[in-house]
């Protein structure tokens, strides 16, 4: 899916489709080949909360949460040891 920016789009929509905005605030960012990029975020350990990688789809609200700590790995709510995931 390739997104073409149109000057007639409302300002709010052009903000989300622009490649110049901060990655954490925009909805879609296109790659050079025209496909949308996956947005990735990392959160460090805070108190009892494990560190996490969050991968979000570039075109919708789909997401994948990966929590890790010690020898435990939780992927989208399914917890297991690292050996079980391999």
C-alpha positions as CSV (number, residue, x, y, z in Angstrom):
1,X,0.0,0.0,0.0
2,X,1.6,3.3,-1.1
3,X,0.4,6.5,0.4
4,X,0.7,9.6,-1.7
5,X,0.5,13.0,0.0
6,X,-2.0,15.3,-1.5
7,X,-2.0,19.1,-0.9
8,X,-5.8,19.0,-0.6
9,X,-5.7,16.7,2.5
10,X,-6.6,18.4,5.8
11,X,-3.6,19.5,7.8
12,X,-4.2,16.9,10.5
13,X,-4.2,14.0,8.0
14,X,-1.0,15.3,6.3
15,X,0.7,15.5,9.7
16,X,0.1,11.8,10.3
17,X,1.2,10.8,6.8
18,X,4.3,12.9,6.7
19,X,7.8,11.4,6.9
20,X,9.2,14.4,8.7
21,X,7.4,14.1,12.0
22,X,8.5,12.3,15.1
23,X,8.1,8.5,14.7
24,X,6.2,8.0,18.0
25,X,3.5,10.5,17.1
26,X,2.6,9.6,13.5
27,X,0.3,6.9,12.2
28,X,2.2,5.9,9.1
29,X,5.7,6.2,7.7
30,X,6.5,5.0,4.3
31,X,9.7,3.3,3.3
32,X,11.6,3.9,0.0
33,X,9.9,0.9,-1.6
34,X,6.4,2.3,-0.8
35,X,5.4,0.0,2.1
36,X,4.7,1.1,5.6
37,X,7.4,0.8,8.3
38,X,6.9,-1.2,11.5
39,X,7.3,1.2,14.5
40,X,9.4,-0.2,17.3
41,X,9.7,1.0,20.9
42,X,11.7,-0.2,23.9
43,X,10.9,0.4,27.6
44,X,13.5,-0.3,30.3
45,X,12.8,-2.0,33.6
46,X,10.9,0.2,36.1
47,X,10.5,-1.3,39.6
48,X,8.7,-4.6,39.2
49,X,7.8,-4.0,35.5
50,X,9.9,-6.1,33.1
51,X,11.6,-4.4,30.1
52,X,9.5,-4.6,27.0
53,X,9.8,-4.3,23.2
54,X,6.6,-3.0,21.5
55,X,6.2,-3.5,17.8
56,X,3.4,-1.6,16.1
57,X,2.0,-1.9,12.6
58,X,2.5,1.1,10.3
59,X,-1.0,1.2,8.9
60,X,-3.3,0.1,11.8
61,X,-3.5,-0.3,15.6
62,X,-2.0,-3.9,15.5
63,X,0.8,-4.4,18.0
64,X,3.1,-7.1,19.4
65,X,4.4,-6.8,23.0
66,X,7.5,-8.8,24.1
67,X,8.4,-8.7,27.8
68,X,11.6,-10.2,28.9
69,X,13.5,-10.6,32.1
70,X,15.9,-13.3,33.5
71,X,15.1,-16.5,31.6
72,X,11.4,-15.7,31.1
73,X,9.9,-14.4,27.8
74,X,6.3,-13.2,27.4
75,X,5.0,-12.7,23.9
76,X,1.5,-11.2,23.7
77,X,0.4,-12.6,27.0
78,X,1.9,-16.1,26.6
79,X,4.6,-16.7,29.1
80,X,7.3,-19.3,28.9
81,X,11.0,-19.8,29.4
82,X,13.4,-18.9,26.6
83,X,14.1,-22.6,26.1
84,X,10.3,-23.1,25.5
85,X,10.2,-20.4,22.9
86,X,13.2,-21.8,20.9
